[in-house]
Amino acid sequence: MTNNGGNHQKWTVLYVDKAGKTDDKGLDKDFGFHRNRPFYIRSRLGMKRLAECIGASNVTLKRYAKNRKAQQWFFDPVTKTLKNNYWKSHSLHL
């Protein structure tokens, strides 16, 4: 295997005694999401429905419901994934 210098081949070594607390607020510039700040994933179609978790592993489009946690998402800075505000133990993947 050859080294092509791509980001997938670059790593940062962080020694345990130098590791600080991971930032859990503010904008993550690498991913473009605010850390741990709830948001909605809204369709651009006419009804503008929201992505909602039905169970831990089923995502569907539903009408907006005020303060429904199953329709809220957040960026987890530790796992670098999108998680549902109700089903926090699962991550969204495409």
N, C-alpha and C positions, 0 to 999 in steps of 0.2 A: 504494500500500500504506500502511496506517495503522499507527501505533504504539499498541498496546494495553497496553503495559507488562508483558507476559508475560516469564517467565524466558528463553524462547527468543529474545527480542529484547534481552537484557541481556548485555553483554560487559565484561570487565576488560582494560584496556590495561596491559601489563606491559613496561616498557622493558628492553632487554637488559642494561643496566648495573645494574639493580635486581633482576633475576631471580636468585633463589637456587636452591638445589638443591630439587627436588621431594621431599616427604616420601615415603619408601618403606616405612615401618613405621607401625604403629598403626592406629586406627580412622578411616576416612573418614566423617565425620558426614553428608556430603551423600548418600552412597550406602548407608551402613549395612554396609559390608564392611571387614574388616581388610585392609590393604594387604599384598600378597605373602605371605599366610598361607594355606597349603593347606586346603581343605575338600572335603567330598563333597556332591553333590546327590542326596538320597535320596528315593525315591518314598514316598508315604504309603499306598500300597496294601499288602495283606497280606504280600507277600514282601519288602517294603522294599528293593527293588533300587536300584542306584546308576547314575547317568548315566556312561557310559563312551564315550570316543572310539575308534572303529574306523576307522583311517585319519584323515586330518586333517579331513575334512568330514562324517563320519557319526557321529552320537551315538545310542546305544541304551541300554537298561536291562539291566544284568548283575548277577549275584550278587557280593557283596563278595569281593575277593581282597586279602589283606594286602599293603600297600605297592605296589600296582599304580598307577603314575603316570598311566595313562590314565583312572583313576577319580577323580583328584584335580584340583581346580580352584583358581584363585586370582584375586583382583581386581587388575588391573594399574592402578596409579594414574596412569600416563602416558596410556594410551589410554582409561581409564575403562570398560573392558570386562572380561568374565570370560574367562579363558584356561585351557586345559587344561595340566596340569603336564607332559605328555609332548609335546604338539603346541603349543609355545609361540608359534609364528609365526601361529597362527590364533585368532580370537576367537569366542565363542559369541554368536549373535544369534537372536532369536525371530521 
